Amino acid sequence: EVQLVESGGGLVQPGGSLRLSCAASGFAFGSYDMSWVRQAPGKGPEWVSTITSDSGRTYSADFVKGRFTISRDNAKNTLYLQMNSLLPEDTAVYYCAAESTDFRGQGTQVTVSS
């Protein structure tokens, strides 16, 4: 059974940091490019960042460049998103997903508020 389980979300003040994790199982994690996607209340899904299967390349949306860093540990079957300088508009449910598949986790809530 394919599972993607996100964790690390929570409530943080503007300017704060969080590190999200996504634990993968049930498929060949190291063979897939992986992404983070977010969805804010009342809005559609929004792509955040992608990392290639071998961590050779990363791609990020303009609105997170310089603030968020995607990484992965294939030995641990885990994807990460380090989020710094968080803004209220970063409030959303954050999901991890395997590219070219319909594998997606249930998400973790990130709330940025004072």
Backbone bond lengths (Angstrom), bond angles and torsions (degrees), N, CA, C in turn:
res aa  C-N    CA-C-N  psi(-1)  N-CA   C-N-CA  omega(-1)  CA-C   N-CA-C  phi
1 E - - - 1.457 - - 1.521 110.03 -
2 V 1.310 116.06 128.12 1.461 120.81 177.88 1.519 109.68 -74.05
3 Q 1.328 115.53 130.94 1.462 120.23 175.37 1.516 109.96 -136.34
4 L 1.315 115.05 135.95 1.462 123.59 170.40 1.520 106.06 -128.03
5 V 1.319 116.51 116.41 1.459 121.14 -174.47 1.520 109.33 -121.11
6 E 1.333 114.96 111.60 1.460 120.63 179.41 1.522 110.40 -86.61
7 S 1.323 115.20 151.14 1.458 121.63 175.54 1.518 108.56 -154.01
8 G 1.329 115.51 168.93 1.458 120.54 175.70 1.507 115.19 102.66
9 G 1.319 117.30 -4.81 1.453 119.33 178.29 1.520 111.43 -73.05
10 G 1.336 114.89 175.01 1.456 119.38 178.80 1.511 111.05 161.92
11 L 1.324 114.08 -167.23 1.456 121.91 178.88 1.526 108.68 -98.94
12 V 1.311 116.03 129.15 1.463 120.56 -178.77 1.526 108.65 -141.05
13 Q 1.310 116.10 149.37 1.457 120.28 177.99 1.531 111.09 -77.22
14 P 1.315 117.42 154.06 1.475 119.54 174.93 1.526 110.85 -53.38
15 G 1.326 114.84 137.44 1.456 120.74 -176.19 1.508 114.06 89.76
16 G 1.329 116.88 -8.97 1.452 120.99 -178.92 1.521 113.17 -81.91
17 S 1.331 114.10 -176.16 1.461 121.21 -176.46 1.524 111.15 -131.57
18 L 1.313 114.82 152.50 1.464 122.49 172.03 1.520 107.74 -144.65
19 R 1.317 115.53 152.75 1.458 120.84 173.15 1.518 108.64 -122.17
20 L 1.309 115.89 115.23 1.450 120.93 177.78 1.526 110.04 -90.55
21 S 1.317 115.10 146.62 1.457 121.48 175.00 1.520 109.29 -125.20
22 C 1.302 115.40 152.97 1.467 122.01 176.11 1.515 107.62 -136.87
23 A 1.317 116.37 109.43 1.460 122.00 179.91 1.517 109.65 -91.19
24 A 1.320 116.30 124.08 1.458 121.67 -175.93 1.526 111.06 -108.83
25 S 1.311 115.53 146.60 1.459 121.07 174.83 1.517 109.15 -156.07
26 G 1.332 115.56 159.84 1.456 120.99 175.32 1.519 115.60 86.09
27 F 1.321 116.82 3.30 1.462 120.07 175.91 1.528 108.39 -155.01
28 A 1.320 116.35 170.18 1.464 121.53 -176.12 1.523 110.12 -80.52
29 F 1.326 114.94 78.60 1.474 122.13 -174.91 1.526 111.62 -50.21
30 G 1.308 117.20 -45.55 1.459 121.37 -175.03 1.515 114.47 -67.12
31 S 1.320 117.20 -7.65 1.465 120.80 -179.16 1.516 113.36 -97.29
32 Y 1.312 116.63 -4.97 1.459 120.58 -173.88 1.524 112.94 -116.29
33 D 1.320 115.25 139.54 1.449 119.22 164.44 1.532 107.16 -65.88
34 M 1.323 115.36 144.90 1.464 120.08 -176.65 1.519 110.52 -126.96
35 S 1.317 115.46 149.81 1.450 120.79 -176.93 1.523 112.37 -134.80
36 W 1.301 113.85 157.99 1.460 122.06 166.47 1.533 107.62 -110.51
37 V 1.312 114.48 136.74 1.465 122.98 178.33 1.515 106.15 -131.89
38 R 1.313 117.51 147.13 1.457 120.11 178.31 1.523 110.09 -129.15
39 Q 1.320 113.82 157.39 1.461 119.59 177.59 1.515 108.38 -140.50
40 A 1.313 114.93 116.43 1.460 121.55 178.13 1.518 109.52 -85.88
41 P 1.324 117.17 158.08 1.472 120.33 179.98 1.526 111.53 -55.15
42 G 1.330 116.44 128.38 1.455 121.34 176.62 1.512 115.17 76.88
43 K 1.339 117.18 6.18 1.460 121.03 -179.34 1.520 110.67 -122.94
44 G 1.320 115.65 165.03 1.452 120.80 177.60 1.523 111.87 -81.37
45 P 1.317 116.82 171.95 1.465 120.67 177.74 1.528 111.54 -61.25
46 E 1.328 115.61 145.42 1.457 121.73 -177.47 1.519 108.36 -132.79
47 W 1.324 116.78 122.22 1.454 120.92 179.18 1.525 109.65 -66.92
48 V 1.342 115.23 137.68 1.460 121.23 -179.14 1.529 111.46 -109.02
49 S 1.338 115.38 -55.87 1.460 118.24 -173.97 1.523 110.40 -162.95
50 T 1.328 116.36 153.21 1.467 123.19 178.42 1.513 109.83 -134.70
51 I 1.319 116.20 144.81 1.451 122.41 175.42 1.523 108.07 -128.88
52 T 1.333 116.22 138.23 1.459 119.19 179.42 1.528 110.80 -71.61
53 S 1.310 115.67 165.34 1.464 121.08 -172.87 1.531 112.53 -59.27
54 D 1.335 116.56 -33.24 1.464 120.33 -178.12 1.517 112.60 -100.02
55 S 1.318 117.23 12.77 1.470 124.03 -178.50 1.521 112.61 64.10
56 G 1.339 115.86 14.44 1.450 118.21 -177.45 1.510 114.49 -70.66
57 R 1.318 116.40 -30.12 1.461 119.85 -178.36 1.514 109.61 -138.23
58 T 1.320 115.18 147.01 1.456 121.85 172.44 1.517 108.91 -129.81
59 Y 1.302 114.75 151.15 1.455 121.99 179.60 1.528 107.24 -136.16
60 S 1.316 116.58 139.92 1.458 119.39 -177.94 1.513 110.58 -140.51
61 A 1.309 114.73 149.32 1.457 120.65 174.59 1.522 109.62 -64.45
62 D 1.319 115.74 150.33 1.466 119.59 -177.69 1.517 112.42 -57.64
63 F 1.318 116.87 -33.83 1.462 119.08 -174.07 1.530 113.08 -73.08
64 V 1.338 118.11 -9.45 1.466 118.83 177.92 1.520 113.34 -116.73
65 K 1.309 116.74 -3.76 1.468 119.19 -178.00 1.523 110.70 -60.78
66 G 1.332 114.37 132.45 1.453 120.21 -178.58 1.510 113.65 85.71
67 R 1.338 117.29 -8.85 1.467 120.38 179.94 1.524 111.79 -116.95
68 F 1.316 117.60 -40.59 1.468 122.35 -176.82 1.525 109.68 -109.54
69 T 1.329 115.63 144.81 1.454 121.26 176.81 1.520 109.84 -131.62
70 I 1.323 115.70 123.78 1.460 120.69 176.87 1.525 108.88 -93.88
71 S 1.321 115.87 142.97 1.458 120.73 177.35 1.519 108.38 -153.88
72 R 1.318 116.20 172.50 1.466 119.95 179.90 1.508 109.54 -153.17
73 D 1.319 114.50 157.19 1.458 122.58 174.48 1.521 106.30 -128.56
74 N 1.323 115.95 99.59 1.462 119.07 -176.31 1.533 112.45 -67.22
75 A 1.311 116.88 -26.17 1.469 119.57 177.62 1.524 110.93 -67.63
76 K 1.325 116.18 -27.44 1.470 121.42 179.69 1.526 112.34 -104.14
77 N 1.322 116.96 2.53 1.473 120.91 -177.88 1.531 111.51 51.58
78 T 1.310 115.60 45.36 1.457 120.21 -174.60 1.527 111.02 -133.36
79 L 1.312 114.14 137.94 1.464 123.86 176.05 1.528 108.13 -109.56
80 Y 1.324 116.12 145.47 1.461 120.52 -178.48 1.522 111.03 -128.56
81 L 1.335 114.30 157.50 1.457 120.97 169.15 1.520 107.36 -140.55
82 Q 1.319 115.89 108.81 1.461 120.80 175.03 1.515 107.88 -87.52
83 M 1.318 116.08 121.34 1.460 121.54 -176.76 1.518 109.64 -116.60
84 N 1.301 116.55 117.96 1.461 122.77 178.04 1.521 110.36 -117.58
85 S 1.311 115.68 164.89 1.476 121.56 177.54 1.523 110.86 49.64
86 L 1.305 115.37 48.64 1.464 119.81 -175.78 1.527 111.66 -66.51
87 L 1.323 114.39 145.33 1.449 123.61 -178.72 1.524 109.30 -117.79
88 P 1.329 117.61 155.79 1.473 118.80 177.17 1.524 112.34 -55.58
89 E 1.308 117.83 -33.09 1.467 120.12 -179.97 1.523 113.68 -73.07
90 D 1.319 117.60 -4.55 1.459 121.11 173.11 1.529 111.42 -83.01
91 T 1.314 117.37 -5.03 1.453 121.10 178.56 1.524 110.32 -61.05
92 A 1.320 115.88 123.48 1.462 121.45 -176.17 1.521 109.21 -177.86
93 V 1.325 115.12 169.91 1.457 120.63 166.00 1.522 106.63 -89.69
94 Y 1.323 116.08 128.82 1.453 121.91 -178.01 1.525 109.54 -105.14
95 Y 1.316 115.07 129.45 1.458 122.26 -178.29 1.526 110.07 -118.83
96 C 1.320 115.81 148.87 1.458 119.71 168.20 1.525 107.87 -105.16
97 A 1.311 115.32 151.35 1.461 120.40 -176.97 1.517 109.70 -150.07
98 A 1.324 114.98 147.34 1.459 120.97 175.05 1.526 108.42 -92.70
99 E 1.324 115.90 126.28 1.465 120.08 -178.64 1.526 111.28 -62.67
100 S 1.313 115.15 148.39 1.465 123.38 177.41 1.529 112.63 65.42
101 T 1.313 116.65 19.36 1.467 121.83 176.21 1.522 107.58 -139.75
102 D 1.316 115.09 176.05 1.465 119.47 171.96 1.520 111.12 -104.10
103 F 1.331 117.01 21.72 1.452 121.43 178.89 1.531 109.12 -77.03
104 R 1.318 115.71 120.74 1.460 120.41 178.80 1.515 108.79 -150.06
105 G 1.329 115.70 144.23 1.448 119.72 178.82 1.512 112.32 -81.27
106 Q 1.340 115.29 -177.88 1.465 121.56 -179.62 1.516 112.40 -85.08
107 G 1.317 116.22 -15.19 1.450 119.33 175.81 1.516 114.41 96.39
108 T 1.331 114.72 158.87 1.453 121.95 174.77 1.530 107.65 -133.23
109 Q 1.326 115.16 135.59 1.473 120.58 -174.92 1.529 110.25 -81.33
110 V 1.324 115.16 130.24 1.461 122.07 172.48 1.521 107.32 -117.85
111 T 1.325 115.63 123.63 1.455 121.25 179.10 1.520 108.49 -123.87
112 V 1.318 115.35 122.75 1.459 121.04 179.83 1.528 107.74 -111.80
113 S 1.311 114.90 110.67 1.457 119.64 -174.79 1.512 110.01 -158.93
114 S 1.313 115.26 148.30 1.467 120.03 175.33 1.522 110.19 -94.06
